[in-house]
């Protein structure tokens, strides 16, 4: 339960900071309310909700699969991540102008598939990148696979 509170509590803090940034950049209460009636504001809110819903669905599905798996080799863990990057120049994910064209979200999941060696695993992944509070230009969703070599110090 502590991990749940830490993860989603951190997301709530970041969300509050982003809402504060929107409030500041839109000039106060009236601009803040108006932002969420625009396509840009509705898109930012819908994108966040959809990405979190997709990840929650994947986690629930993988929990079901992993509970029936050989736990020492197959489907041992699931990593979920949420981040916000601030680019030096315009983000490739954002249209120029608008409320913000530098903040980029990255949210995703890494699912352990199989252990290849003691510290080497094959992972499946889902990644979502988009403009955080601005208008999306090149937001994307991608699925993939990766080999992960973990160093435990």
C-alpha positions in Angstrom: 0.0 0.0 0.0 2.9 2.4 0.7 4.1 2.0 -2.9 0.7 2.8 -4.2 0.4 5.9 -2.1 4.0 7.0 -3.0 3.5 6.6 -6.7 0.0 8.1 -7.1 0.8 10.7 -4.4 3.8 11.8 -6.5 1.6 11.9 -9.6 -1.0 14.1 -7.7 1.8 16.5 -6.7 3.1 16.8 -10.3 -0.5 17.2 -11.6 -1.1 20.0 -9.0 2.1 21.8 -10.1 1.1 21.5 -13.8 -2.4 22.9 -13.0 -0.7 25.7 -11.2 1.5 26.4 -14.3 -1.7 26.4 -16.5 -3.3 28.8 -14.1 -0.2 31.1 -14.2 0.2 30.9 -18.0 -3.5 31.5 -18.7 -3.7 34.6 -16.5 -5.9 33.4 -13.6 -9.3 31.9 -12.9 -11.1 33.0 -16.1 -8.2 32.0 -18.4 -7.8 28.7 -16.5 -11.5 27.8 -16.9 -11.4 28.9 -20.6 -8.3 26.7 -21.3 -10.2 23.5 -20.4 -13.0 24.4 -22.8 -10.5 24.6 -25.7 -9.4 21.7 -27.9 -5.9 22.0 -26.4 -7.1 21.8 -22.8 -9.6 19.0 -23.4 -7.0 17.1 -25.3 -4.4 17.4 -22.5 -7.0 16.2 -19.9 -8.3 13.3 -22.1 -4.8 12.2 -23.0 -3.8 11.9 -19.4 -6.9 10.0 -18.4 -6.7 7.6 -21.4 -3.0 6.8 -20.9 -3.5 6.1 -17.2 -6.6 3.9 -18.1 -4.6 1.9 -20.7 -1.8 1.3 -18.2 -4.2 0.3 -15.5 -5.8 -2.2 -17.9 -2.4 -3.7 -18.9 -1.3 -4.0 -15.2 -4.5 -5.8 -14.3 -4.2 -8.1 -17.2 -0.6 -8.9 -16.5 -1.4 -9.5 -12.8 -3.8 -12.2 -13.9 -1.2 -13.8 -16.2 1.7 -13.6 -13.7 -0.4 -15.2 -11.0 -0.5 -18.4 -13.1 3.1 -18.2 -14.3 6.3 -19.9 -13.2 7.3 -17.1 -10.9 11.0 -17.6 -10.8 11.4 -17.2 -14.6 8.3 -15.8 -16.4 6.4 -12.5 -15.8 8.2 -11.7 -12.5 7.4 -8.0 -12.3 5.8 -5.0 -14.0 7.3 -1.5 -13.9 5.0 1.5 -14.4 6.4 5.0 -14.9 5.2 8.5 -15.3 7.5 11.5 -16.1 7.6 15.0 -17.3 10.5 16.4 -19.2 11.3 20.1 -19.9 13.1 20.5 -23.2 15.6 23.4 -23.8 13.7 24.3 -27.0 10.3 23.4 -28.3 9.4 19.8 -27.6 9.1 17.6 -30.8 5.8 16.5 -29.2 4.2 20.0 -29.0 2.8 22.5 -31.5 4.5 25.9 -31.1 2.8 28.6 -29.1 -0.1 27.8 -26.9 0.1 27.5 -23.1 3.4 25.6 -23.2 5.5 24.0 -26.0 8.3 22.5 -23.9 6.8 20.1 -21.3 6.7 16.5 -22.6 5.0 13.7 -20.8 6.3 10.1 -20.8 4.2 7.4 -19.3 4.5 3.7 -19.8 4.9 0.2 -18.6 7.7 -2.3 -18.8 6.5 -5.9 -18.4 9.0 -8.6 -17.5 8.5 -11.6 -19.9 11.3 -14.0 -19.2 14.6 -14.2 -17.4 17.4 -14.9 -19.9 20.2 -15.0 -17.3 20.6 -14.0 -13.7 20.4 -10.3 -14.3 19.3 -10.2 -17.9 15.6 -10.1 -18.8 13.4 -9.8 -21.9 10.8 -7.1 -21.4 7.7 -5.9 -23.3 6.9 -2.2 -23.2 4.2 0.4 -23.9 5.3 4.0 -24.1 3.2 7.2 -24.4 4.7 10.6 -25.2 2.8 13.8 -25.7 2.8 17.4 -25.0 1.8 17.9 -21.4 -0.4 21.0 -21.3 0.1 22.3 -24.9 -1.3 21.1 -28.2 0.1 17.8 -29.4 2.1 17.8 -32.6 3.8 14.4 -32.7 2.4 12.6 -29.6 2.8 8.8 -30.0 2.0 5.5 -28.4 4.4 2.6 -29.1 4.7 -1.0 -28.1 8.0 -2.8 -28.1 10.5 -5.2 -26.7 13.8 -4.8 -25.0 16.6 -6.7 -23.3 17.4 -5.3 -19.8 20.6 -5.9 -18.0 20.1 -5.0 -14.3 23.1 -4.1 -12.1 22.4 -4.6 -8.4 25.0 -2.7 -6.5 
